[in-house]
Amino acid sequence: MHGLEPSLIVGQRLAWRVPIVLSIPPRGDLGIVGEIDVDVETGEILYTRALITEIKQHARELATRPTPQAN
């Protein structure tokens, strides 16, 4: 997994929202599995166990999806 370009989120805390992408060689990037927020001032990664569980589930779903065949 790796992050894409973050976007700035203005709320109770300023945070960078980073989309997380699942990538499996040689299939490449399979898709976004979730997003993680990072506190702008402290660098703290803002997550819950539920969020990590959700990201893992989305990753499993993408990893087991058949790869489309080129025509």
N, C-alpha and C positions, 0 to 999 in steps of 0.2 A: 504494500500500500504506500501511496505517496500523496502529498498535498498539491493542490492547484493554487492559482492566484487567490489570495485572501480578499475579502471585502470588509470594510469598516462597519461595525455595528454600534449604533449609539443607543444606549439604554441606561439602566442603572449603573453599568460599567461600560467603559469603552472597550471594545474587543475586536480582534480580527477573527472573522469566521472563515475557516479553511475547509474547502471541500476535500474529502478523502476519496481517492481513486484506487480501485483494486487493479493491479497489473500483474499478469502472469506470462512470463516468457514461454513459448514464442507467440502466445496469443495476443500480447500487448495489453493496452488498457481495456478493461472490461466494463467499467462504468463507475459512477459515484456511489459509494456505500454509506455515506453520511457526512456530517460536518462537525468539526471541533472548533470551539471558541478559545481564543488565547487573549488574556488580559493585556491591554496595550501597555499599561504602566509597569506591571510586575513580570510579565512573561508567563504567568501561571496558566497552565492548561486547565480549562473549565470543562469538567465532564462528570458524569454520574455512572454508576455501574450499569444502569438501565441503558444509557446511551452506548456504552461499549458493547453490551449484549446485542443491541439493535444493529450496530455496525458489523459485528461478527456475523449475525444472521444474514444481513444483506450480502456480505462477502461470500458466504457459503452458497447462497442462491445464485449469485453471478458466476461463481467458480464451477458450479455443476450444470449450468445452462449449456446446451450444445452450442458449439461454435458454428456460425453460419458458413456455409460453403460458397466459395467464389464460383461464379458461372463462367 
